[in-house]
């Protein structure tokens, strides 16, 4: 089950969050694999847009745990395969804190990777596991297109629709209040 991190404050871009989550998933795998940090590793990725997006941050995370990393197969004693990379983003129902405040919605991002450590000498699978991470926060609906700009090729979602209150009732209340104000202005004036 993915671990969830909650944060409030200044929203980060989807790319920054997906990169952070991928590094955390790689850290989880490195702690679970239980091989010495001096072991030479071949890091092998599957082809595809999603895997190319995540390969640099994953490589950076593996570099923090292992001193000898290679990107060519057959060079080292253990192959580390990255496959099945998945990323998703979901925006919840929009809401606002007050009548004239900005529309907000919840944002949930998640990543999932299949990591396999295979000993090159005999092909023994040392560990094969899926590691997933998730993140959720609240963002302004007006900022969503800017926040997901850098990671559209990997994960994007449609903007949340306005609620029935925002589409129908709120404009009626504003029009009614304006009508009452105009009526009172002319009534008091005369």
N, C-alpha and C positions, 0 to 999 in steps of 0.2 A: 504494500500500500504506500502511495506517495506521502512523503512528509510535507506538511504545509507550513510556510513561513508567512506571517501576516505583518504588514507594515503600513503605516499611515504617514502622511506628509507629502513632500514633493514627489510627484510620480516620475519614475524612470521609464525610459523607452522599453518597448517590448524586447528589442535586441539585447539591451543591457540585462534585463531580467532573464531571458532565455540563456544568455552566456553564463550568468551567475549560477543558474540551476544546473546547467550542463557540467560546470566545474564541481559543484557539490555532488552530483551523481558519480562523477569520476573519482572524487575523493572517497565516497562510500565504497566503491569497488576496490580501490587501492588498499583500503583498510581491511576489506574482507578477503582479498586474494592471498594474503599471508606468504609472500615471497620476499626475499631480502632486497633491500633498496639498491644493492650493487649489482643485481641481475640485469643483464643486457636484454632489452625488449625490442621486438619489431612491432610497431603500431600499424595495424592494417585496417583501413576503412572500406566500407562498401561504397560503391559509386552512387551518385544521386545528389540533387540539390540540397536536401536536408543534411546529409552527411558532410558535404563540403562546407556548409554553414557552421556546423558544430566542430569540425576537426581542429581548427586552431585553438579554441579554448580547451578542448579535451586534451590536446597535446601539451598545452601549458600546465594543466592540472597534473598530468602524468609526470611531467618534468619535475614537479615539486616532490614527487614520491620516489622516482627512480633516476639514477645518475646517468645511465646509458640507454638512450632511446634512439631507435633507428626507424626510418620509414620505408625501408626496403625489406622484402621478405627473404629469409634465409641467412641473415647476418648474425642474429643472436640466438640465445638458447631458449627464449620463450616468445611466442607470438601472442600479441594482445589484439584481438579482433573486435571491432566496433561495428555493430549491425543493428538493423531495425530501429534506427533513430526516428522518434516521433515527437512532434511539437504541436501544441494546441493552445488556442486562446478562446476565451468565452466571455462575453459581456452580459451581465444580468439586466434585469428590468431597470429602467431609468427612474430616478426619484429626485426630489429637491428638498433641501432643508427648510426652505421658507417659500413664501409666495413669489418673491422676486429674485430668489437665489438661483445660481447656476444649476443646470441639470447634471446629476451625477449618476454613476452606475458602478456596480462591482465588476472587477476585472480578475479573471483567473487564467493563469498561464501554467502549463505543465510540459514536462519533457520526460521521455523514456528512452533508455538505451539498453541494448543487449550487449554485454561485455563477455568475452570468452578469453581465458588465459590457457594456452596450449603449449606444452613442452615440445620443442622442435625436434629433439633427439628421437623420441618414440611416439609422439602424437598424443600423449596422455593429456586429457583435459584436467587442468588444475582447478579451474572454477569457471562456471558459466552461469551468469545471473543477469536478470533484468533489474536495473536501478532506475527509479523514477523520482522526480521531485516536482513540487507544485508551489505556487506563489499566488496570493490573492491580496488585493487592495481595492481602494475606491478612487476613481478618476472622474474628471469632468468630461461629459460627453463631447463637448466642443474640442477637446484635446486628443480624442481617440485617433483620428486620422493621422495626426502628427506623431503620436506615440508608436503607431504600428507601421509607419512608413519604412523604416529600416529593415523590418523583418517580414514584409509582405510575402516574399517568395517562400518562406518557411511556414508561417502560421499567421493567419488573419481571420477576422470574423466580421460579420456585418454589424453596423451600428445599431444600438438598441432603439426600438421604436418608442415614440411618445405614448404615454398611457392615455386612457380615455379622458381622465381628468385634465391632463395637459392639452389635449386636442380640442375638447368641447366645453367643459365646465369652466375652466380658468378664463378663456376668452369671454364667456358670457358674464362672469363675475366682473371682469374688468370693464366690459361695455356697460353693465348695469351701474357700477360705481361711477363711471364717467357720466352717465345719464342723470343720476341722482345729483352729482356735483353741479352739472349745468342747470338742472331744475332749481336747486337751492340758490345758486348764484343769481338767477333771474328773479326768483321769488323774493329773496331778501333785498334785492336791489330796488324792487318796485314798491 
